[in-house]
Amino acid sequence: MVEQTADISWQNCLRVIKEHVSEQSFKTWFEPIIPAKLERKKLTIQVPSQFFYEWLEENYVHILRMALDYAIGRDGQLEYSILVDSGNPYQGQPAIGYQIPNNRKVENTPPIAPPKSPFDLQVANGAPTDSFLNPHYTFDNYIEGDCNRLARAAGFAVAQKPSVTSFNPLMIYGGVGLGKTHLVQAIGNYIKRQRQDKFVLYVSSEKFTNQFINSIRDNSLQDFMTFYMRVDVLILDDVQFLSGKEKTQETFFHIFNHLHQSGKQIVMTSDRPPRQLEGVEDRLLSRFKWGLTADLQTPDYETRIAIIQKKLINEGIHIDYEIIEYLAHSIDSNVRELEGVIISLIAQASLTGREINLGLAKQTLNHIVNESEKEISVDTIIDAVTEQFQVRIADLKGKSRLRSLVVPRQIAMYITKDLTNLSLKSIGYHFGGRDHSTVIHAIQTVSDLMASDKDINATVTKLIKSFQS
């Protein structure tokens, strides 16, 4: 039986790690590691720096746990030994250690041997470390519509010729769930496939800020700056979170200048246009405006239909067009919520063994609305109005021109417009497929009646308050 040593244990770990990371990531983040010792199933590995250690812990902790299970067993423990160089304040002092999650320990110790840093490897090998992109975000599954056509076209142009177009930086902005992250990661994935020599890096502003703070704490700011200045395509998500962080903004300002002057591509997202980014320095805002700023808007009805159909195709599910139409008209806010409802609908059908029909769609939608405390649904409004006026839902949505039905119908449309984000076209759909001009007329009629009829005013006000309480 071969004696278990630190070298053998680490080589066994590397066999597992190789199967789960790219070749370049393996060279960058795992080849520099030196196995130091193995004592009672505790493997100590030596890493070049604090930044190196934190990167491993933040991005590869699950793979390391898997490798340790294979090489030593479930009770195996991992300990980090961080090199202390001549500039480290702990040089010559006793090793400093502290306990970290999952039985891993880290300490500063004098070096066993001087391996290269991940930044040296990045230069030597040409290609970089992981980009932290979601491979599922591509241009192929990004549905184009009037709401996003400019942003998608600009993004695709950048993806084809990074840093060559005048769209540098490219700023994509829009509300929550409109596809900003999908689009910018599609840019990154396209470049990675076409230009393997390019170092593409996706990072959130929050993560960037945390790395910056940690680099100050650990006296590794130069490593941090050097790393980011060697990026070829930097994708920074949610730049609005840099607001108020003066030191982080200053550092990003220098990184931005270096990358831009070096002909590197910068892509950013925000929940608002640059001019509305409060708490961000003017000099940084001016640079955000150097390239192209493109917005993403709420998807229109046709785009929502296409999104639903694409999602269903990907899931291998077929449902009647009537249900697709109902969902597209009922969810008028953002793509993320729309996809969430589709997933919930499929799950409901699968778990309960029920067929996906209009009734199940309404039930699923109402459940999600109630659970998330989002805007009230049009169906709930219709229920309340029909109960108030003692009329049937079928008659409310029907074609009758009787005043006893027309007024409740118009009031229901008025309240729906007041309490939901639904478009006029979608409101008309829920009231028997009426066009938007009919909805406009209904809203104006009720508004006039409320000004002239105290009873109508009191009834409508009571109904609206009942939903807001």
Secondary structure, DSSP 8 states (H G I E B T S, - for coil): -----HHHHHHHHHHHHHTTS-HHHHHHHTTT-EEEEEETTEEEEEES-HHHHHHHHHHSHHHHHHHHHHHT-TT-EEEEEEE--TT-TTTTS--EEEEETTTEEEEEE--SS----HHHHHHHHSS-S-----TT--STTS---TTTHHHHHHHHHHHHSTTTSS--SEEEEESTTSSHHHHHHHHHHHHHHH-TTS-EEEEEHHHHHHHHHHHHHTT-HHHHHHHHHT-SEEEEE-GGGGTT-HHHHHHHHHHHHHHHHTT-EEEEEESS-GGG-TTS-HHHHHHHTSSEEEEE----HHHHHHHHHHHHHHHT----HHHHHHHHHH--S-HHHHHHHHHHHHHHHHHHT----HHHHHHHHHHHHHHHT-S--HHHHHHHHHHHHT--HHHHHS----HHHHHHHHHHHHHHHHH----HHHHHHHTTS--HHHHHHHHHHHHHHHHH-HHHHHHHHHHHHHHH-
